[in-house]
Amino acid sequence: METRTTAERLLLATRIGWFRLNQPVFIDRGQAYWIDHNADELCVDRGSGRVSRHAGWTCR
């Protein structure tokens, strides 16, 4: 089960917890984001039914 988080302000993400992104990603205020661990991707709900997916990996 994924945990969705809503950005409280504009974020430039390079890492979300233990998840590191291949490239930095902008997440705008009010957008929800979560990690799809099965696909090793950060998912960002951009609104209007659009979800962007960004590659990365879990480092532990």
C-alpha positions as CSV (number, residue, x, y, z in Angstrom):
1,M,0.0,0.0,0.0
2,E,1.4,3.4,-1.0
3,T,1.4,6.4,1.2
4,R,0.5,9.6,-0.6
5,T,2.0,12.9,0.6
6,T,0.8,16.3,-0.5
7,A,3.5,18.9,-1.1
8,E,3.0,22.0,1.1
9,R,5.3,24.1,-1.1
10,L,7.3,23.8,-4.3
11,L,9.9,21.0,-4.0
12,L,12.9,20.1,-6.0
13,A,13.3,16.4,-5.0
14,T,16.4,14.4,-5.4
15,R,15.6,12.0,-2.6
16,I,12.4,11.0,-0.8
17,G,13.3,9.2,2.4
18,W,15.4,6.2,1.3
19,F,14.4,6.6,-2.4
20,R,16.9,8.4,-4.6
21,L,15.9,9.8,-8.0
22,N,18.0,9.4,-11.1
23,Q,17.2,13.1,-11.9
24,P,15.8,15.9,-9.8
25,V,12.0,16.4,-10.0
26,F,9.9,19.5,-9.3
27,I,6.8,18.8,-7.3
28,D,4.4,21.8,-7.1
29,R,2.4,22.9,-4.1
30,G,-0.7,20.8,-3.6
31,Q,0.5,17.9,-5.8
32,A,0.4,14.4,-4.3
33,Y,3.4,12.1,-4.6
34,W,4.2,8.5,-3.6
35,I,6.8,5.8,-4.3
36,D,5.9,2.8,-6.4
37,H,8.4,0.3,-4.9
38,N,7.4,-2.4,-7.4
39,A,8.4,-0.3,-10.4
40,D,11.2,1.8,-8.5
41,E,9.5,5.0,-9.5
42,L,8.4,8.3,-7.8
43,C,4.8,9.0,-8.9
44,V,3.5,12.6,-8.9
45,D,-0.2,13.4,-9.4
46,R,-0.1,16.5,-11.6
47,G,-3.9,17.0,-11.6
48,S,-6.5,16.4,-14.3
49,G,-5.8,12.7,-14.2
50,R,-2.2,13.0,-15.2
51,V,0.5,11.1,-13.2
52,S,4.2,11.5,-14.0
53,R,6.6,8.7,-13.1
54,H,10.3,9.2,-12.4
55,A,12.9,6.5,-12.1
56,G,15.1,5.9,-9.1
57,W,16.1,3.3,-6.6
58,T,15.9,2.5,-2.8
59,C,19.2,2.8,-1.0
60,R,19.6,1.2,2.4
